[in-house]
Amino acid sequence: MGRLVIVSNRVPAVRERAQPAGGLAVALRDAVQGQECLWFGWSGQQIPDDEGEDRRVSIDTVDNVTYATVDLTKSEYNGFYEGYSNGILWPLCHYRAGLMSYSRQDRHTYHAVNTMFAQKLAPLLKSDDLIWVHDYHLFPLGLALREQGIKCRIGFFLHIPFPPWSLMRALPGAEKLMRSLRAYDVMGVQTEDDARNVNEGFSVVGVPAQARVFPIGIDPESFQQQASSGLDSPEVQKLEKSLRGLPLIIGVDRMDYSKGLPERFRAYEVFLRKYPEYRGKVIYLQITPVSRGSVPEYKVLREELDGVVGHINGTYGDFDWVPIRYLTHPVPRELLAPFFRLSHAALVTPLRDGMNLVAKEYVAAQDAKDPGVLILSRFAGAAPEMEDALLVNPHDADEVADALHKSLSMSLSERQLRWKRLKPDVWRVTAGSWARSFITALAEVRSE
Ligand code: ADQ
């Protein structure tokens, strides 16, 4: 098999290279195991616009992986990353066309950055490389590489959902984007629904159906290990002491409108109204670090969340009880795992999600003898694999409130049974097996 070349918008930061902490970096380390690998993408740095012309690719090799990164100019960051990727493609792919703020200039910058990436990457490539492109920031990269004369096998994996054509066509130039995806030899998505939608788009522009499903997973062994070994840490003990024996409900999500947070808080309010016996008798901890804070829709979301949490805490709180413990800063991963283990239930209720790794992490973190209950949105990509969670429609506040009540009153034997049925898939489809199956599919494509 040739060298593996990963292309993603963000490349692991220098400090994460020797010891990857999670996500793609860990998945790839497992999958590549000693094989030579090149990882190309944005350095995370912004430079003044007039320095774009002379920018160089910076190279750093750690073990078997060479990291090649380029800076983005300020205008590129604004147009490519914030404007087009996160202001247009992200909402559209999460079925929120109403939140798109389209501009032709951003579309132009998006394509220009993809072309720049292709131009910088092409000279680094060898003829038998396998190129694996990641996510919506880089939809047109395959075609841009072909235009540079690259004939290697190129695969693409979309981490987020792909909407039906009736929605996708709201994107100016959607047909062109679909046609550009033909440059890929393998087109991977998270779920059967996404594959159906991508193939529907292909059929509109006369491209043969080629989307394939590769659901992503986590590294369950290490997460489980962190969950039990972390229980003794001072922070976890502090949380446990503060619970005073009350059951803990936990939510952990980036602050993003796809995660259904206002809807979740309103459902919790319905729960407190409908089941008043839980007032003062349950602790709800929601950890929601701010993300993409300079995109306008995310500022609006933050204000909305501050308002809803303030309203609930003001209305239902008491001098010795806060209904929602609400954190807008990140918590280290080594604490999240034991926090999950301490909890009685998790609320994972996105309005739409490519997969949602928190759902899988929650299952991995549980103690077989006393597992917590996962309350999961039907619209998370993880839902079809997790039918033994309490599946809910996140728009239906009563359904979520009833699921909360059910989770808190569920017998130990039912909790154990549900967890026992959830566990095998979390252990079977891991980050490593996901990466291996994608790379194998790409390697099996006949070279041109
Ligand atoms: P995300 O939208 O970022 O990922 P998710 O799959 O839930 O969503 O992954 C988030 C990761 O960040 C998890 O590992 C989680 O533990 C961690 N995380 C979340 N909140 C945190 C917090 N408060 N503090 C620390 N860590 C936190 C995108 C898609 C998903 C898809 C993944 C992978 O949107 O649908 O599952 O990529 O393909």
Boltz pocket constraint, residues with backbone or C-beta under 6 A from the ligand:
constraints:
  - pocket:
      binder: B
      contacts: [[A, 22], [A, 159], [A, 160], [A, 216], [A, 252], [A, 253], [A, 254], [A, 287], [A, 288], [A, 289], [A, 329], [A, 330], [A, 331], [A, 332], [A, 333], [A, 336], [A, 353], [A, 354], [A, 355], [A, 356], [A, 357], [A, 358], [A, 359], [A, 361], [A, 381]]
      max_distance: 6.0
